[in-house]
Every structure is written in structure tokens, then in C-alpha cells.
Amino acid sequence: MKIIKRNGTEMDFDIRKIENALIKANMSVEEPSRMTPLQIRRIAESVALDCENMGRSPSVEEIQDLVEKQVMAHGAFEVAKNYITYRYTRSLVRQSNTTDEKILSLIECCNEEAKQENSNKNPVVNSTQRDYMAGEVSRDLSERILLPRDIVEAHEAGIIHFHDTDYYAQHMHNCDLVNLEDMLQNGTVITGTLIEKPHSFSTACNIATQIIAQVASNQYGGQSISLTHLAPFVDVSRRKIRKVVEQELATLGVSPDEEKIRKIVEDRLLEEIRRGVQTIQYQVVTLLTTNGQAPFVTVFMYLGEARNEREREDLALIIREVLEQRYEGTKNEDGVWVTPAFPKLIYVLEEDNITEGSRYWELTKLAARCTARRMVPDYISEKKMLELKGDVYTCMGCRSFLTPDRFTDAGIGNIAKAGNYEPGKHKYYGRFNQGVVTINLPDVALSSGGDTEKFWKIFDERLELCHRALRCRHERLLGTVSDVAPILWQYGALARLEKGETIDKLLYNGYSTISLGYAGLYECVKYMTGKSHTDPEATPFALAVMQRMNDKCKEWKTAENIDYSLYGTPLESTTYKFAKCLQRRFGIIEGITDKGYITNSYHVHVTEEIDAFTKLKFEAEFQHLSPGGAISYVEVPNMQNNLEAVLQVMKFIYDNIIYAELNTKSDYCQCCGWDGEIQIVEEDGKLIWKCPKCGNTDQNKMNVARRTCGYIGTQFWNQGRTQEIRDRVLHL
């Protein structure tokens, strides 16, 4: 069994250290108050057993909490008092050098928590280490100086989660919808170099990847681009290629008919589209931004965005090439085709592609093949989004949605000075999210002791705490000058402000959103009602919880003219943190705190037996109440030989839910060539990944891809998230 030390490093569990600590505490009291050697041994053994039953690596703090409880259970209160005093004294000493220790452990690559914090960051790489080191300093500044003490304490206790404290010291925001159209059509500037409107599709793709990298280095969340913004350059290349072909034919003295010329042009055009798309695919997966990871980029594929028939047909050509290349995958270091994490793809299901025989049905069938093999694309229903949001647009990363703008109605106009602003039309590209604070719903329930009246009182208090924390995020951005990130604020990604101009006006009037996140609705409802929120008797309470959060967001928005929006938090490492905090605060409660994770947002619990269609239909009601962002999924086996079932799920998504995905498996063992599912097993008290064919457990010699929080992760996960992945049941 392993334990996690305070600086994040991992080491073997040693029962003798517990015994030695108890012996020292025991000797510090008068002899009549001392415990016997047998009592000390039993306490140590009991603590060891409790640690084994956790099913994960406990932290030193958790072990010491267990020791305290056992000593008091044996009636040795004087010993317990001295033990607690010693812990407190040592904690004061540690406060002076905790940051230094964490940074050193990062450099030496022995910080297990950092290794598994982000499943798309390799902590061994210098750029990642540099980002983590800077993050530790930023986090230290934020928690000691910049944030109110009660918010820091609530964050540390797991009552709320103040996301991305490692970036809070800087004037940075969360995620974006990049206005790629403005930057390509009207030019931009990258690191002091003027980039003019491209004269071919392949050049547009190359510029787009440079923009993606620059944007990723100036914010800490996800970003989205639309293929529609690249589509006009297909015809630019078509006309350019035609001139070249005509010149070549004239030189040869050949006069073919129009149909033959058109075919030559289209063949060369398809080759250019292939190269351009390949540029995006390979650049995105090979780029390392300044925060040590590939850009968290989402590519939006919506035929309905095209402005005319020519553009629509050209957009279809790009989408087809993107899907075909993603279906193929990318080669790992051994030359084997594997599933890449990025870019994330979103395909919009619409009237022209959702039924057999419809105009773009073949494109949808290709999307289904790609999903079955590579877990992407994910799907947005044009039908449901129009019905529930009044418009169709992409999220700003894995799930964070903007609210439809109100610029025209409110007379706000082109406050971002975008070059492609059209009065009277909704504007989405160029907008962003200010940040997220998440409320731990199970903690609210457990703090109430199951008393409904007390629950709503505590809930309102916690929501107000989140509100004040969100105000901190907002106020940290106030006064930010455009010069801090020229690519974002001056050169079109989000705005074209003047040098020295602040971004303040973009923080109000609905131009940007700020997100109240929530986690663990299932556990909250289960504790308060004794039932899963899928049970008809418990569902009304679950919906009431969601409605209360929406009502608060509306109340704050009305009072402050800031677009607060409810957001289904995509917990990654935080699911483990919340679970550990709940166990420390309330102990192990069966069905509530007995796992190393809590449930993401409103999702049905991963262990609950439910079919794909029932799950999507049920969660659709909650997704509608999560307007700031949400995504649902169904867990499926290998579907490559059952594409008809994939298509049936896609059709169901179109009719029933705004945004959903299918979770398949896509693994490869570099030791033996196994390309089936790599399994999760428990060894020495720790969950590890193991090839079922050759027994390989070296994570550096396997490729595992799992969707854990909207994005696909490929660098492995902490023990809590690994347990959650292991516990998932199939829905199809």
C-alpha cells in the first residue's frame, strides 16, 4: 500500500511510523494516562485496515486523522491532546516552506498529485514543470494575500472549489470562442508580425494553428474554433488552382472540355484540403504551449453556419476530411495509429444530415464510424438547441456555453470593435468566460444532517459564499489592460481594443459569462431522500436544487449586470479532492462518501444500471437547467461492428438532448501490441493500469484514452478518477 506525503510524493505505507508516533505521544504524558503497548499495536493495525479499505492511497493527513479518532476511542484523551498539539506545532513550521517543498518535488518528478492533476499534461517535461512551479507560486500568493481568508478555508475544506488558483495571480480568464473569421478575413498580429488575409486554404489552416497556440498561452481554459471560418478559403484556393491549371494546359497546347478542367481542379483542391486539415491535426497534437500541454481546442462542425450554397458544400468537404483523418488517428512513437486527445470535435446533427437519404447522411455515417473508433466527434442537436436556447453555437471548450447575447436589444453594439460585427445578428465568436467556482452539493446535504429546512438554509449560505468568490474572479479581471494579451484583446481573437485600453466593458452586459459550478447532485439527493435522483420520488428535489442555483444566478445577474450562469463542472482531479474532503469531514457513509470520487454535475451515478436512451432522456431535463454548460454521455463497448446502434443513439440525441457523447475505449499496449481495452486492477492498495495480454503495467509503454471530463485524457489520472473509470457500467 502507498501513501501520499504532504509535498505530493508517494511512498510505501509503514505501520511502524504510526506506532513510533504513538509511542512518542504516549511517553509525553504521565504514566497513569498512558496506553499499553497492546493498545498502541491495535490502534496502528486498525488505522492500517481503514487505509486498506479506502481502495486508494491515503494522505498523511488522513492517516493522522484516523490515529486521533482511534486514540480517543480508546479513552486516552491526554495522549490524544498531546498528539493533536504536536500536529498543530508541526503544521506551523511547515507553513513556512510548503511551497518550496512542492516546487522541489515537482523538479524531481516525484510529486504524485501533480503527476495526476491533469490527464493531458506530462509532468516530466520542462515546460510543464515550469508551469507547475509558477502555479505553486501563484497559488501561494492567491491563498495568502489575494483571496479572502474564508474563501480560502472553504476551498481547502472542499466546501467549494475555487478553480485555477494557480493562474489567479495573473489577470487571466478561463475559456474562449475564438473569432477566427475576423482574424483571417481582416488580418491579425502574432508576436509583432502582421499576418494578412491568407490567399489559400492551406495557409489559412497554418495561420489558424498559430492563433490556437497563441490563444492557449494567454488563457487557462479551453478554446473553440469553427470550420465555417475556414470554408471561404476553399474557394480562394479553387480559383487559384484553376488559374494554374489553365496556364499549364495553355503551355502544353491542350484544350480539354470544361468538365475535365473542373475535375483536375477539384482533385488538386481535395489534396490541398487534405494537407490543410493535416496541418491542424498534427500541429495541435504536437504543439506544446507555455503551460506545458497541447492546446485544449475544440473544432466545431456545423453546416448550418455556412452563408451560401458554395460555402456549405466546401464546408462539407472540410468536415469529411477532418473525420477521415481523425478516424485514421495519429501515429505513436512506434508508428502505431492511436487515438489523439485533441482537437476535440463537435458535429451538429441537423435536418439535412440526420435521416437516411438526407443530403449529408453519408457525412453523418462517417461521423458514427469515427466515434466508434476514436471517441469523437461529440454531438449537438440543432433541433433541441434551437428549441431551448434559440440559436446554435459551439461551447467554449469541453462544455462551457455562452448565453445568447442581448447586444442589439440593449443598444450595446460592437463593444469589442470586431471587424466582422453585423448589427442585428447574434455574436458568439470573440466572447469568453471569466472563471468558475464550484459548490460541493454533497457537503451541503451532509452538513444539514438530512434536515430539509436546514439544507436550504445552508445551501443559500454556501451559494452566497460562491457568489463572493465569483466576484473575486470578476474583480481580478477589472482594470486588465489589453496589452497583457495582445492576441486576445487587440488583434481580434476576442476584441480589437486600443493599446492601454482596459477590458472592463467586456466583463458586463452579457459579453462574457462567469460560471457557478456544481458537483455531486446524485450524492446530495441520495443523502437527503435515500434514493437516486432517477427515482421519481427523488427527482423533484433534484430539480429544485438545480432551480435554486439558476434563480441565484438570475438574481446576481439582474443586480450586477454580470452574466452569472450555472455550469455542470467537469471534475477531473477535483472529484478526488472533494471525495477526500467529505470523508475527512463526515467519515465513510455508504453510498455517499465511500468512494474516491463524487459524481460529475447532474450525471446518473456511474454504477447505476440504466440504458443509453433512458439516461439521455432523463439527463436532458437537467441539462436544460445547466445553461452555462453541460454534457451527457453514454458508456458503450466496442461499437466498430455495430454502427447502426451508434446511429440510433445519434438520432436519439437529435430528438432529445442538446449535447452528448459516446464513451468508447481506445487503447494500445506498446509491449505486446494489444489493441483491446487495458484494464484497471488493484495491486498493493493502489489502482493501476494493466495489459490483459502481457501484464504490462508501465504507463510509459501503453496508450490509453478515456473521456473523463468532456475532453479525452491520455496521461492517466489520480486514484479517485481511476476508480470512477473502473466503476463505470455500460449503457448499451
Number of C-alpha atoms within 10 A of each C-alpha: 17 18 22 20 16 16 20 19 20 18 14 11 19 12 13 12 11 20 19 13 15 24 18 13 21 23 13 15 15 10 9 6 15 19 20 11 13 9 15 22 16 15 23 25 16 15 22 19 11 14 22 17 11 17 20 23 24 23 19 14 14 18 17 17 14 20 23 21 14 20 22 14 12 14 13 17 15 18 25 22 16 16 21 16 13 12 13 12 10 11 12 10 10 13 9 10 10 16 17 14 16 22 21 15 18 26 18 13 16 19 23 19 20 22 21 20 18 19 25 21 23 19 28 15 14 12 18 20 22 18 17 21 21 16 20 21 17 20 20 17 16 19 20 12 11 16 17 14 12 11 20 19 13 17 21 16 18 23 25 27 26 24 17 18 19 21 21 25 20 15 18 20 23 24 29 33 27 26 25 28 24 24 28 22 18 17 17 24 16 14 8 9 8 11 14 14 17 19 13 22 24 24 16 22 25 18 22 21 19 16 22 25 20 21 26 24 19 20 20 21 23 23 25 27 25 22 23 26 21 24 24 22 26 26 16 14 22 19 15 15 19 18 13 12 17 16 12 12 14 11 9 9 9 10 11 10 8 8 9 11 15 13 11 13 21 15 11 16 22 16 13 20 24 19 17 22 23 19 18 20 21 15 20 23 17 12 16 19 19 17 21 22 23 22 29 25 28 24 23 24 27 24 23 17 16 19 11 9 9 14 21 19 16 21 26 21 18 23 25 19 20 23 25 16 16 27 24 14 19 18 12 15 8 7 8 13 14 22 27 26 26 23 24 21 24 25 24 27 27 21 16 15 18 23 16 12 10 13 12 18 16 16 18 24 18 17 28 30 25 22 26 26 21 25 27 31 27 26 25 29 26 24 21 23 19 13 12 13 14 11 14 22 23 26 27 28 24 27 23 32 27 28 19 16 17 17 19 15 9 9 8 12 15 16 16 20 16 22 17 16 16 12 11 11 11 14 20 23 26 23 25 25 26 23 26 26 25 28 25 26 24 27 27 22 24 21 17 18 13 17 12 13 10 14 18 16 12 17 23 15 13 20 19 14 19 25 19 15 25 22 15 19 24 19 15 18 21 16 13 18 20 22 16 17 18 26 25 24 25 25 23 28 27 27 28 23 22 16 13 12 14 18 20 15 14 20 22 16 19 22 25 24 30 30 29 27 28 26 28 29 27 24 26 28 26 21 20 21 18 15 17 22 25 22 12 10 13 17 17 14 16 22 17 11 18 20 16 15 22 20 14 19 22 18 13 16 19 12 9 12 14 22 25 28 28 30 28 29 30 24 24 22 22 23 23 23 20 29 24 26 18 26 18 17 14 12 14 15 13 9 11 22 24 18 20 24 26 32 21 23 26 28 24 23 22 20 12 14 13 18 14 19 17 12 18 26 15 18 23 23 14 21 25 18 20 27 20 27 26 29 27 25 20 21 18 18 16 14 19 17 11 13 17 14 14 22 18 13 20 24 16 16 25 24 15 20 27 28 28 26 24 26 25 23 23 21 21 23 26 20 15 14 14 16 18 15 19 24 15 18 17 13 10 14 19 18 19 19 20 20 25 16 14 12 14 17 19 14 15 9 13 24 20 24 25 23 21 21 17 23 24 24 21 22 21 23 23 25 22 26 22 21 23 20 16 15 14 15 18 18 20 15
